[in-house]
Amino acid sequence: MGHWANKYVIGLTGNIAMGKSAVRKLLEHFGAYTIDADGLAHQTMAPGAPAYLPVVETFGRWILDRDGRIDRSKLGAVVFSHPEALARLEALTHPLVSQGIDTLISRAKQPIIVIEAIKLLEGKLADKVDAIWVVDCKPELQLQRLIEKRGMSEQEARKRIEGQNPQREKLARAHVVIANNGTPQELWAQVEAEWQKLLNALRLSRREDAQSVSIAVPPQSHTPPTKTALPPLHPTPEAAPSKADTPSLQKAAPQPSAAITVDIRRGMPKNAEQIAQVLSRMLGRPFSRIDVLTAFGEKSYLLAEIDSKIMGLAGFQVENLITRVDEFLLLPEAPIEPVARALIQAVENASKELQSEVGFVYLPMNAAAAIVQVFAHSGYERMELEAIQVPAWREAAQESQPPNTQIFAKKLRPDRVLKPL
């Protein structure tokens, strides 16, 4: 282990549309702490973040949208066409990203760190990591992904590909090459095999896939909401949810409680079929095992079980220090309070392991009052987008909120990696 004490750091790279983020997410499934360096660079340019004003002063206010945010498409049109402009942008953002990476690695409890960076080898970061992993795929697949998944024209896609340093230069420096030409299951198996090799070399054990959560639930209890010492997400009382939007949280007289043990299991290929069945049953449209395996490249699933019977699941993503839960499903036969509380606790535990700063949960507008009540008891507030004070958080919530849902939010850390000016 080199630059960072007691940490083994993998630098993960590869050209556009090779599948770097999917590989990073799979490594996160196995227990690595992962960092999206390019995502951090974007966060440095959010309104109020350290690079915002320098970038606007350098490139002009024309790059801003109507809300005062830097329009990535306008800025990208300049920097990806002019190498000098890209170098000026990187000079403004890279020192901040480097500082953020140092902070995240120093705080991480995981012994293995993964840093995804498309320009890993072009900067100083490559000399700091312990190993370089390169994700590769066939050129025709790379072009197809840019057209089908990112909505680019063939001309735009070819221009983006040609504007990058050759993939062969990255492959020449790789310690590990992940070939992303096949199915999601083949990609999982390949990454898992390399992960196991690394664990063996470092003499580390695999992370457990299951945990038990014992929840004592008084019958028909109405516990008061959890109080948090963290600053509020909204700046003024006027932004707080109205009484009409918030369930009644009046405290009832104490009643005897009975402990219910809820087992939480991580979503893995071995239970992908079960996850697909729950999604199909609860969402009313077909999901296959392949759909779930594909989703593993973007998000994580947690299954809640009582006596080996699945009672619910949560699908969530932690990206750029922000947790987003877009699937929170309880089966009709599930005891709502213990299962919901166990899933919420498990998602928060996973989020805190990944140093998430805020959690957003998207519940259907017609979500059962009992489920809403459990979130309120757990410290989540119903929020409107306009009431989310931190621009990067508000943008993330806006980009990922599914239609016909309401946002519940909770701040998970008192400090931020990229402190505002």
C-alpha angles and dihedrals in degrees: 000000000000138000097012113055116244092357131109106211125199119199107212117199146148135141126286118303094009092119103257095147092050091053091047090053092050090052087051088055089056094051109273122135105235133201127195102210092185090052090051089052089055091049091054088064098051116116108282093016119121098259097042100091096038091052093047091047090049100046103024137250091278088084090066124096124222091276094054095254123131108261104227093202092055093045092044092052088061104039097042091051098045120045091200091058091049090051091052092050092049091049088059098044107030097071089052092047090049090052091048092050091051091051094048094047093048090053097043117108093197116096093216121062128188121200115192112204127156091206096040094130095046094064142044094274093082091064092054101052124087096223139009119224117190124198113212138181139169115284092239091055091048091054092045093052093051091051099041103033102031099033096236124151116243090253092051092046094051091048091053092048094047092048092064130081111267116279090226090068090058092046090052091061098041123122089188128022120200111199108210100190102111143052126317089253091054090050091050092050092049095049092044091053092052090045092053091050089053093048090051092049092049093040093236129147127236118258117255115253096209140052135177123229117193110205122190106210122186110213110263090353123176104196114185115254119275111261118223128201091210120109115266122263092229123059102219139032089244090068093056118105116268124245088254090059097045124071119240109269102184115152117245127203114283115268132190113277132217121205116234118192114219117190116213119204128186118238109257135159090266091064099031091107091055091050090050091051093052092047092048093048097046101036097041098232131091121271123182132203088253090055089056094045089051090050090055086073089065110023147014131242129210120196121207116210135181116194089349092304118121111240102170148333142219124212114198145158130210108201128159091355092304124113118212121186109193099163121049108158130172120187115238092249093052121111096242104212101049095040094045093046092048092050093046091050092048093049091049092048091052091045093052091049085058092046094244113181099201138015125217121190120191112207125180115260088244095048114150113270090232091060092046088050092055091052090049090051089051093058101264119140126206105242139188115219092245091057095059102102103196109077095213090052093046091050092049092050092048094049095049106034109117118225119274095018136122124225123237115186138190130178109232103186132036093217135052130218094220101043114203121246 
